[in-house]
């Protein structure tokens, strides 16, 4: 049985990802753009932190 992790936008608190913990760990270091507020969220250690625009590696946007 999977334990799901719900990750919310650092800025507006809307849900961006709801995946099993094992899948979230694979996405560590990626940046996700919030569909509600266009804020960039950096995934670090299974939680979102503020992303510095000059340090972006890749951006994931789900639509």
Residue pairs with C-beta under 8 A, 6 or more apart in sequence:
2 20
2 21
2 22
3 20
3 21
4 18
4 19
4 20
4 21
5 17
5 18
5 19
5 20
5 21
5 24
5 46
6 15
6 17
6 18
7 15
7 16
7 17
7 18
7 24
7 41
7 43
7 46
7 47
7 48
8 14
8 15
8 16
8 48
9 15
9 16
9 34
9 36
9 37
9 39
9 41
9 48
10 39
10 41
10 48
10 49
10 50
11 34
11 37
11 39
11 41
12 34
12 36
12 37
12 39
14 34
14 35
14 36
14 37
16 32
16 34
16 35
16 41
16 48
16 62
17 24
17 27
17 32
21 46
24 43
24 46
25 46
27 43
27 60
28 43
28 44
28 45
28 46
29 42
29 43
29 44
29 57
30 42
30 43
30 57
30 58
30 59
30 60
31 40
31 41
31 42
31 43
31 51
31 56
31 57
31 58
31 59
31 60
32 40
32 41
32 43
32 48
32 59
32 60
32 61
32 62
33 39
33 40
33 41
33 59
33 60
33 61
34 40
34 41
35 61
35 62
35 63
40 51
40 53
40 56
40 59
41 48
41 49
41 50
41 51
42 48
42 49
42 50
42 51
42 52
